[in-house]
Amino acid sequence: MNIQVIIIAILFAAAVFYVGRLLYKSLFTKKSCGSNCKCGVDFSAIEPDKSHK
């Protein structure tokens, strides 16, 4: 086989692996936070905007 074909095949396989890994991570993410749990972030210093009518 030609060296160019081997290099292209390796790059194609790497691209397929990368896209597959991104797809897998987006579909099977950990659900670390429920609704309204603040996720360990302290929002006590943030004041609501009271100028909104």
Predicted model as a PDB file, atoms N, CA, C, CB and O in Angstrom, pLDDT in the B-factor column:
MODEL        1                                                                  
ATOM      1  N   MET A   1       0.835  -1.191   0.000  1.00 76.00           N  
ATOM      2  CA  MET A   1       0.000   0.000   0.000  1.00 76.00           C  
ATOM      3  C   MET A   1       0.871   1.243   0.000  1.00 76.00           C  
ATOM      4  CB  MET A   1      -0.945   0.005   1.209  1.00 76.00           C  
ATOM      5  O   MET A   1       2.005   1.238   0.477  1.00 76.00           O  
ATOM      6  N   ASN A   2       0.320   2.275  -0.534  1.00 95.00           N  
ATOM      7  CA  ASN A   2       1.007   3.545  -0.603  1.00 95.00           C  
ATOM      8  C   ASN A   2       1.007   4.208   0.781  1.00 95.00           C  
ATOM      9  CB  ASN A   2       0.345   4.462  -1.656  1.00 95.00           C  
ATOM     10  O   ASN A   2       0.025   4.085   1.513  1.00 95.00           O  
ATOM     11  N   ILE A   3       2.063   4.891   1.147  1.00 96.00           N  
ATOM     12  CA  ILE A   3       2.180   5.535   2.457  1.00 96.00           C  
ATOM     13  C   ILE A   3       1.119   6.611   2.639  1.00 96.00           C  
ATOM     14  CB  ILE A   3       3.574   6.141   2.630  1.00 96.00           C  
ATOM     15  O   ILE A   3       0.659   6.834   3.759  1.00 96.00           O  
ATOM     16  N   GLN A   4       0.718   7.287   1.555  1.00 96.00           N  
ATOM     17  CA  GLN A   4      -0.314   8.316   1.640  1.00 96.00           C  
ATOM     18  C   GLN A   4      -1.664   7.711   2.019  1.00 96.00           C  
ATOM     19  CB  GLN A   4      -0.427   9.066   0.311  1.00 96.00           C  
ATOM     20  O   GLN A   4      -2.410   8.313   2.790  1.00 96.00           O  
ATOM     21  N   VAL A   5      -1.986   6.545   1.496  1.00 96.00           N  
ATOM     22  CA  VAL A   5      -3.244   5.874   1.821  1.00 96.00           C  
ATOM     23  C   VAL A   5      -3.247   5.459   3.286  1.00 96.00           C  
ATOM     24  CB  VAL A   5      -3.462   4.644   0.911  1.00 96.00           C  
ATOM     25  O   VAL A   5      -4.278   5.561   3.951  1.00 96.00           O  
ATOM     26  N   ILE A   6      -2.121   4.997   3.795  1.00 96.00           N  
ATOM     27  CA  ILE A   6      -2.021   4.595   5.199  1.00 96.00           C  
ATOM     28  C   ILE A   6      -2.224   5.807   6.113  1.00 96.00           C  
ATOM     29  CB  ILE A   6      -0.649   3.931   5.480  1.00 96.00           C  
ATOM     30  O   ILE A   6      -2.942   5.728   7.110  1.00 96.00           O  
ATOM     31  N   ILE A   7      -1.591   6.919   5.766  1.00 97.00           N  
ATOM     32  CA  ILE A   7      -1.731   8.131   6.580  1.00 97.00           C  
ATOM     33  C   ILE A   7      -3.180   8.622   6.570  1.00 97.00           C  
ATOM     34  CB  ILE A   7      -0.787   9.242   6.066  1.00 97.00           C  
ATOM     35  O   ILE A   7      -3.708   8.996   7.617  1.00 97.00           O  
ATOM     36  N   ILE A   8      -3.821   8.627   5.417  1.00 97.00           N  
ATOM     37  CA  ILE A   8      -5.218   9.054   5.316  1.00 97.00           C  
ATOM     38  C   ILE A   8      -6.122   8.113   6.107  1.00 97.00           C  
ATOM     39  CB  ILE A   8      -5.662   9.108   3.839  1.00 97.00           C  
ATOM     40  O   ILE A   8      -7.055   8.574   6.764  1.00 97.00           O  
ATOM     41  N   ALA A   9      -5.870   6.813   6.059  1.00 97.00           N  
ATOM     42  CA  ALA A   9      -6.678   5.850   6.808  1.00 97.00           C  
ATOM     43  C   ALA A   9      -6.537   6.072   8.311  1.00 97.00           C  
ATOM     44  CB  ALA A   9      -6.273   4.415   6.446  1.00 97.00           C  
ATOM     45  O   ALA A   9      -7.524   5.980   9.042  1.00 97.00           O  
ATOM     46  N   ILE A  10      -5.328   6.361   8.779  1.00 97.00           N  
ATOM     47  CA  ILE A  10      -5.108   6.626  10.205  1.00 97.00           C  
ATOM     48  C   ILE A  10      -5.821   7.910  10.621  1.00 97.00           C  
ATOM     49  CB  ILE A  10      -3.596   6.728  10.515  1.00 97.00           C  
ATOM     50  O   ILE A  10      -6.456   7.949  11.675  1.00 97.00           O  
ATOM     51  N   LEU A  11      -5.723   8.961   9.806  1.00 98.00           N  
ATOM     52  CA  LEU A  11      -6.407  10.216  10.123  1.00 98.00           C  
ATOM     53  C   LEU A  11      -7.928  10.045  10.118  1.00 98.00           C  
ATOM     54  CB  LEU A  11      -6.002  11.304   9.127  1.00 98.00           C  
ATOM     55  O   LEU A  11      -8.615  10.611  10.968  1.00 98.00           O  
ATOM     56  N   PHE A  12      -8.447   9.283   9.183  1.00 98.00           N  
ATOM     57  CA  PHE A  12      -9.887   9.036   9.127  1.00 98.00           C  
ATOM     58  C   PHE A  12     -10.350   8.260  10.349  1.00 98.00           C  
ATOM     59  CB  PHE A  12     -10.254   8.275   7.850  1.00 98.00           C  
ATOM     60  O   PHE A  12     -11.385   8.583  10.932  1.00 98.00           O  
ATOM     61  N   ALA A  13      -9.590   7.231  10.746  1.00 98.00           N  
ATOM     62  CA  ALA A  13      -9.946   6.451  11.931  1.00 98.00           C  
ATOM     63  C   ALA A  13      -9.901   7.323  13.189  1.00 98.00           C  
ATOM     64  CB  ALA A  13      -8.998   5.245  12.084  1.00 98.00           C  
ATOM     65  O   ALA A  13     -10.759   7.185  14.061  1.00 98.00           O  
ATOM     66  N   ALA A  14      -8.921   8.212  13.294  1.00 98.00           N  
ATOM     67  CA  ALA A  14      -8.835   9.114  14.441  1.00 98.00           C  
ATOM     68  C   ALA A  14     -10.023  10.076  14.471  1.00 98.00           C  
ATOM     69  CB  ALA A  14      -7.516   9.902  14.403  1.00 98.00           C  
ATOM     70  O   ALA A  14     -10.564  10.359  15.540  1.00 98.00           O  
ATOM     71  N   ALA A  15     -10.428  10.573  13.314  1.00 97.00           N  
ATOM     72  CA  ALA A  15     -11.570  11.480  13.252  1.00 97.00           C  
ATOM     73  C   ALA A  15     -12.860  10.770  13.634  1.00 97.00           C  
ATOM     74  CB  ALA A  15     -11.698  12.080  11.857  1.00 97.00           C  
ATOM     75  O   ALA A  15     -13.685  11.338  14.349  1.00 97.00           O  
ATOM     76  N   VAL A  16     -13.047   9.549  13.176  1.00 97.00           N  
ATOM     77  CA  VAL A  16     -14.234   8.771  13.531  1.00 97.00           C  
ATOM     78  C   VAL A  16     -14.250   8.492  15.035  1.00 97.00           C  
ATOM     79  CB  VAL A  16     -14.275   7.442  12.733  1.00 97.00           C  
ATOM     80  O   VAL A  16     -15.301   8.583  15.670  1.00 97.00           O  
ATOM     81  N   PHE A  17     -13.105   8.158  15.601  1.00 98.00           N  
ATOM     82  CA  PHE A  17     -13.011   7.922  17.037  1.00 98.00           C  
ATOM     83  C   PHE A  17     -13.353   9.187  17.816  1.00 98.00           C  
ATOM     84  CB  PHE A  17     -11.608   7.432  17.410  1.00 98.00           C  
ATOM     85  O   PHE A  17     -14.087   9.126  18.802  1.00 98.00           O  
ATOM     86  N   TYR A  18     -12.828  10.334  17.384  1.00 97.00           N  
ATOM     87  CA  TYR A  18     -13.068  11.606  18.069  1.00 97.00           C  
ATOM     88  C   TYR A  18     -14.549  11.981  18.038  1.00 97.00           C  
ATOM     89  CB  TYR A  18     -12.232  12.720  17.429  1.00 97.00           C  
ATOM     90  O   TYR A  18     -15.112  12.354  19.067  1.00 97.00           O  
ATOM     91  N   VAL A  19     -15.175  11.887  16.884  1.00 96.00           N  
ATOM     92  CA  VAL A  19     -16.591  12.225  16.759  1.00 96.00           C  
ATOM     93  C   VAL A  19     -17.442  11.237  17.553  1.00 96.00           C  
ATOM     94  CB  VAL A  19     -17.021  12.234  15.275  1.00 96.00           C  
ATOM     95  O   VAL A  19     -18.422  11.635  18.181  1.00 96.00           O  
ATOM     96  N   GLY A  20     -17.085   9.974  17.534  1.00 95.00           N  
ATOM     97  CA  GLY A  20     -17.810   8.982  18.320  1.00 95.00           C  
ATOM     98  C   GLY A  20     -17.702   9.247  19.809  1.00 95.00           C  
ATOM     99  O   GLY A  20     -18.675   9.078  20.545  1.00 95.00           O  
ATOM    100  N   ARG A  21     -16.531   9.658  20.255  1.00 94.00           N  
ATOM    101  CA  ARG A  21     -16.340   9.975  21.669  1.00 94.00           C  
ATOM    102  C   ARG A  21     -17.162  11.197  22.074  1.00 94.00           C  
ATOM    103  CB  ARG A  21     -14.855  10.215  21.966  1.00 94.00           C  
ATOM    104  O   ARG A  21     -17.751  11.210  23.154  1.00 94.00           O  
ATOM    105  N   LEU A  22     -17.210  12.226  21.222  1.00 92.00           N  
ATOM    106  CA  LEU A  22     -18.032  13.400  21.503  1.00 92.00           C  
ATOM    107  C   LEU A  22     -19.516  13.025  21.578  1.00 92.00           C  
ATOM    108  CB  LEU A  22     -17.810  14.477  20.428  1.00 92.00           C  
ATOM    109  O   LEU A  22     -20.233  13.487  22.466  1.00 92.00           O  
ATOM    110  N   LEU A  23     -19.958  12.207  20.667  1.00 92.00           N  
ATOM    111  CA  LEU A  23     -21.353  11.771  20.653  1.00 92.00           C  
ATOM    112  C   LEU A  23     -21.680  10.957  21.898  1.00 92.00           C  
ATOM    113  CB  LEU A  23     -21.646  10.948  19.394  1.00 92.00           C  
ATOM    114  O   LEU A  23     -22.733  11.149  22.506  1.00 92.00           O  
ATOM    115  N   TYR A  24     -20.789  10.053  22.281  1.00 90.00           N  
ATOM    116  CA  TYR A  24     -20.998   9.234  23.470  1.00 90.00           C  
ATOM    117  C   TYR A  24     -21.082  10.098  24.726  1.00 90.00           C  
ATOM    118  CB  TYR A  24     -19.872   8.208  23.612  1.00 90.00           C  
ATOM    119  O   TYR A  24     -21.949   9.884  25.573  1.00 90.00           O  
ATOM    120  N   LYS A  25     -20.178  11.076  24.846  1.00 87.00           N  
ATOM    121  CA  LYS A  25     -20.182  11.949  26.017  1.00 87.00           C  
ATOM    122  C   LYS A  25     -21.433  12.816  26.075  1.00 87.00           C  
ATOM    123  CB  LYS A  25     -18.947  12.830  26.017  1.00 87.00           C  
ATOM    124  O   LYS A  25     -21.935  13.098  27.163  1.00 87.00           O  
ATOM    125  N   SER A  26     -21.939  13.239  24.931  1.00 85.00           N  
ATOM    126  CA  SER A  26     -23.130  14.081  24.939  1.00 85.00           C  
ATOM    127  C   SER A  26     -24.388  13.275  25.260  1.00 85.00           C  
ATOM    128  CB  SER A  26     -23.287  14.779  23.592  1.00 85.00           C  
ATOM    129  O   SER A  26     -25.339  13.819  25.820  1.00 85.00           O  
ATOM    130  N   LEU A  27     -24.408  12.009  24.920  1.00 85.00           N  
ATOM    131  CA  LEU A  27     -25.584  11.182  25.192  1.00 85.00           C  
ATOM    132  C   LEU A  27     -25.578  10.592  26.595  1.00 85.00           C  
ATOM    133  CB  LEU A  27     -25.672  10.069  24.181  1.00 85.00           C  
ATOM    134  O   LEU A  27     -26.640  10.429  27.197  1.00 85.00           O  
ATOM    135  N   PHE A  28     -24.419  10.272  27.120  1.00 80.00           N  
ATOM    136  CA  PHE A  28     -24.324   9.595  28.403  1.00 80.00           C  
ATOM    137  C   PHE A  28     -23.577  10.442  29.422  1.00 80.00           C  
ATOM    138  CB  PHE A  28     -23.638   8.252  28.240  1.00 80.00           C  
ATOM    139  O   PHE A  28     -22.572  10.008  29.984  1.00 80.00           O  
ATOM    140  N   THR A  29     -24.081  11.671  29.662  1.00 69.00           N  
ATOM    141  CA  THR A  29     -23.447  12.526  30.648  1.00 69.00           C  
ATOM    142  C   THR A  29     -23.984  12.202  32.028  1.00 69.00           C  
ATOM    143  CB  THR A  29     -23.670  14.005  30.314  1.00 69.00           C  
ATOM    144  O   THR A  29     -25.091  11.684  32.167  1.00 69.00           O  
ATOM    145  N   LYS A  30     -23.197  12.509  33.049  1.00 64.00           N  
ATOM    146  CA  LYS A  30     -23.640  12.311  34.419  1.00 64.00           C  
ATOM    147  C   LYS A  30     -24.617  13.425  34.772  1.00 64.00           C  
ATOM    148  CB  LYS A  30     -22.432  12.286  35.407  1.00 64.00           C  
ATOM    149  O   LYS A  30     -24.405  14.592  34.441  1.00 64.00           O  
ATOM    150  N   LYS A  31     -25.673  13.042  35.439  1.00 62.00           N  
ATOM    151  CA  LYS A  31     -26.635  14.026  35.905  1.00 62.00           C  
ATOM    152  C   LYS A  31     -26.235  14.412  37.322  1.00 62.00           C  
ATOM    153  CB  LYS A  31     -28.106  13.473  35.849  1.00 62.00           C  
ATOM    154  O   LYS A  31     -26.678  13.800  38.293  1.00 62.00           O  
ATOM    155  N   SER A  32     -25.385  15.442  37.430  1.00 60.00           N  
ATOM    156  CA  SER A  32     -24.822  15.804  38.724  1.00 60.00           C  
ATOM    157  C   SER A  32     -25.702  16.755  39.509  1.00 60.00           C  
ATOM    158  CB  SER A  32     -23.475  16.418  38.537  1.00 60.00           C  
ATOM    159  O   SER A  32     -25.437  17.004  40.685  1.00 60.00           O  
ATOM    160  N   CYS A  33     -26.731  17.285  38.898  1.00 60.00           N  
ATOM    161  CA  CYS A  33     -27.524  18.296  39.583  1.00 60.00           C  
ATOM    162  C   CYS A  33     -28.998  18.091  39.295  1.00 60.00           C  
ATOM    163  CB  CYS A  33     -27.090  19.703  39.165  1.00 60.00           C  
ATOM    164  O   CYS A  33     -29.398  17.879  38.150  1.00 60.00           O  
ATOM    165  N   GLY A  34     -29.796  18.156  40.339  1.00 56.00           N  
ATOM    166  CA  GLY A  34     -31.239  18.114  40.172  1.00 56.00           C  
ATOM    167  C   GLY A  34     -31.766  19.513  39.956  1.00 56.00           C  
ATOM    168  O   GLY A  34     -30.996  20.448  39.735  1.00 56.00           O  
ATOM    169  N   SER A  35     -33.059  19.657  40.020  1.00 58.00           N  
ATOM    170  CA  SER A  35     -33.626  20.983  39.817  1.00 58.00           C  
ATOM    171  C   SER A  35     -33.503  21.807  41.094  1.00 58.00           C  
ATOM    172  CB  SER A  35     -35.100  20.884  39.379  1.00 58.00           C  
ATOM    173  O   SER A  35     -33.778  21.322  42.192  1.00 58.00           O  
ATOM    174  N   ASN A  36     -33.090  23.049  40.934  1.00 59.00           N  
ATOM    175  CA  ASN A  36     -32.990  24.030  42.018  1.00 59.00           C  
ATOM    176  C   ASN A  36     -32.081  23.583  43.158  1.00 59.00           C  
ATOM    177  CB  ASN A  36     -34.359  24.321  42.563  1.00 59.00           C  
ATOM    178  O   ASN A  36     -32.445  23.740  44.323  1.00 59.00           O  
ATOM    179  N   CYS A  37     -30.921  23.036  42.857  1.00 60.00           N  
ATOM    180  CA  CYS A  37     -30.028  22.560  43.917  1.00 60.00           C  
ATOM    181  C   CYS A  37     -28.814  23.438  44.127  1.00 60.00           C  
ATOM    182  CB  CYS A  37     -29.575  21.174  43.611  1.00 60.00           C  
ATOM    183  O   CYS A  37     -28.080  23.229  45.093  1.00 60.00           O  
ATOM    184  N   LYS A  38     -28.572  24.406  43.271  1.00 54.00           N  
ATOM    185  CA  LYS A  38     -27.452  25.349  43.316  1.00 54.00           C  
ATOM    186  C   LYS A  38     -26.094  24.710  43.040  1.00 54.00           C  
ATOM    187  CB  LYS A  38     -27.414  26.015  44.654  1.00 54.00           C  
ATOM    188  O   LYS A  38     -25.119  25.443  42.880  1.00 54.00           O  
ATOM    189  N   CYS A  39     -25.980  23.416  42.976  1.00 64.00           N  
ATOM    190  CA  CYS A  39     -24.760  22.704  42.581  1.00 64.00           C  
ATOM    191  C   CYS A  39     -23.524  23.134  43.382  1.00 64.00           C  
ATOM    192  CB  CYS A  39     -24.501  22.920  41.106  1.00 64.00           C  
ATOM    193  O   CYS A  39     -22.423  23.166  42.832  1.00 64.00           O  
ATOM    194  N   GLY A  40     -23.680  23.456  44.632  1.00 66.00           N  
ATOM    195  CA  GLY A  40     -22.554  23.827  45.470  1.00 66.00           C  
ATOM    196  C   GLY A  40     -22.046  25.235  45.243  1.00 66.00           C  
ATOM    197  O   GLY A  40     -20.966  25.580  45.723  1.00 66.00           O  
ATOM    198  N   VAL A  41     -22.798  26.064  44.517  1.00 70.00           N  
ATOM    199  CA  VAL A  41     -22.385  27.440  44.248  1.00 70.00           C  
ATOM    200  C   VAL A  41     -23.117  28.352  45.220  1.00 70.00           C  
ATOM    201  CB  VAL A  41     -22.677  27.847  42.763  1.00 70.00           C  
ATOM    202  O   VAL A  41     -24.322  28.207  45.425  1.00 70.00           O  
ATOM    203  N   ASP A  42     -22.396  29.289  45.817  1.00 71.00           N  
ATOM    204  CA  ASP A  42     -22.985  30.217  46.767  1.00 71.00           C  
ATOM    205  C   ASP A  42     -23.473  31.460  46.031  1.00 71.00           C  
ATOM    206  CB  ASP A  42     -21.971  30.595  47.868  1.00 71.00           C  
ATOM    207  O   ASP A  42     -22.669  32.265  45.561  1.00 71.00           O  
ATOM    208  N   PHE A  43     -24.795  31.612  45.932  1.00 68.00           N  
ATOM    209  CA  PHE A  43     -25.401  32.758  45.272  1.00 68.00           C  
ATOM    210  C   PHE A  43     -25.864  33.814  46.259  1.00 68.00           C  
ATOM    211  CB  PHE A  43     -26.562  32.312  44.427  1.00 68.00           C  
ATOM    212  O   PHE A  43     -26.614  34.712  45.876  1.00 68.00           O  
ATOM    213  N   SER A  44     -25.447  33.742  47.513  1.00 74.00           N  
ATOM    214  CA  SER A  44     -25.938  34.659  48.535  1.00 74.00           C  
ATOM    215  C   SER A  44     -25.449  36.093  48.317  1.00 74.00           C  
ATOM    216  CB  SER A  44     -25.510  34.175  49.904  1.00 74.00           C  
ATOM    217  O   SER A  44     -26.110  37.029  48.769  1.00 74.00           O  
ATOM    218  N   ALA A  45     -24.324  36.295  47.647  1.00 76.00           N  
ATOM    219  CA  ALA A  45     -23.800  37.639  47.423  1.00 76.00           C  
ATOM    220  C   ALA A  45     -24.466  38.341  46.251  1.00 76.00           C  
ATOM    221  CB  ALA A  45     -22.314  37.578  47.194  1.00 76.00           C  
ATOM    222  O   ALA A  45     -24.247  39.536  46.054  1.00 76.00           O  
ATOM    223  N   ILE A  46     -25.268  37.639  45.470  1.00 77.00           N  
ATOM    224  CA  ILE A  46     -25.917  38.217  44.292  1.00 77.00           C  
ATOM    225  C   ILE A  46     -27.284  38.735  44.708  1.00 77.00           C  
ATOM    226  CB  ILE A  46     -26.042  37.169  43.135  1.00 77.00           C  
ATOM    227  O   ILE A  46     -28.107  37.989  45.239  1.00 77.00           O  
ATOM    228  N   GLU A  47     -27.521  40.026  44.461  1.00 78.00           N  
ATOM    229  CA  GLU A  47     -28.801  40.622  44.809  1.00 78.00           C  
ATOM    230  C   GLU A  47     -29.682  40.685  43.564  1.00 78.00           C  
ATOM    231  CB  GLU A  47     -28.608  42.035  45.422  1.00 78.00           C  
ATOM    232  O   GLU A  47     -29.185  40.954  42.470  1.00 78.00           O  
ATOM    233  N   PRO A  48     -30.968  40.443  43.717  1.00 75.00           N  
ATOM    234  CA  PRO A  48     -31.873  40.507  42.558  1.00 75.00           C  
ATOM    235  C   PRO A  48     -32.015  41.942  42.067  1.00 75.00           C  
ATOM    236  CB  PRO A  48     -33.261  39.931  42.917  1.00 75.00           C  
ATOM    237  O   PRO A  48     -31.879  42.893  42.837  1.00 75.00           O  
ATOM    238  N   ASP A  49     -32.291  42.083  40.771  1.00 74.00           N  
ATOM    239  CA  ASP A  49     -32.479  43.395  40.158  1.00 74.00           C  
ATOM    240  C   ASP A  49     -33.857  43.894  40.510  1.00 74.00           C  
ATOM    241  CB  ASP A  49     -32.289  43.339  38.620  1.00 74.00           C  
ATOM    242  O   ASP A  49     -34.849  43.360  40.013  1.00 74.00           O  
ATOM    243  N   LYS A  50     -33.951  44.914  41.362  1.00 73.00           N  
ATOM    244  CA  LYS A  50     -35.244  45.443  41.811  1.00 73.00           C  
ATOM    245  C   LYS A  50     -35.682  46.650  40.990  1.00 73.00           C  
ATOM    246  CB  LYS A  50     -35.172  45.824  43.282  1.00 73.00           C  
ATOM    247  O   LYS A  50     -36.765  47.187  41.225  1.00 73.00           O  
ATOM    248  N   SER A  51     -34.871  47.084  40.039  1.00 73.00           N  
ATOM    249  CA  SER A  51     -35.244  48.238  39.227  1.00 73.00           C  
ATOM    250  C   SER A  51     -36.159  47.865  38.067  1.00 73.00           C  
ATOM    251  CB  SER A  51     -34.004  48.915  38.696  1.00 73.00           C  
ATOM    252  O   SER A  51     -36.691  48.746  37.391  1.00 73.00           O  
ATOM    253  N   HIS A  52     -36.345  46.581  37.832  1.00 65.00           N  
ATOM    254  CA  HIS A  52     -37.192  46.104  36.739  1.00 65.00           C  
ATOM    255  C   HIS A  52     -38.657  46.313  37.116  1.00 65.00           C  
ATOM    256  CB  HIS A  52     -36.908  44.600  36.424  1.00 65.00           C  
ATOM    257  O   HIS A  52     -39.081  45.893  38.193  1.00 65.00           O  
ATOM    258  N   LYS A  53     -39.439  46.960  36.239  1.00 59.00           N  
ATOM    259  CA  LYS A  53     -40.836  47.286  36.568  1.00 59.00           C  
ATOM    260  C   LYS A  53     -41.752  46.204  36.131  1.00 59.00           C  
ATOM    261  CB  LYS A  53     -41.258  48.587  35.937  1.00 59.00           C  
ATOM    262  O   LYS A  53     -42.964  46.305  36.325  1.00 59.00           O  
TER     263      LYS A  53                                                      
ENDMDL                                                                          
END                                                                             
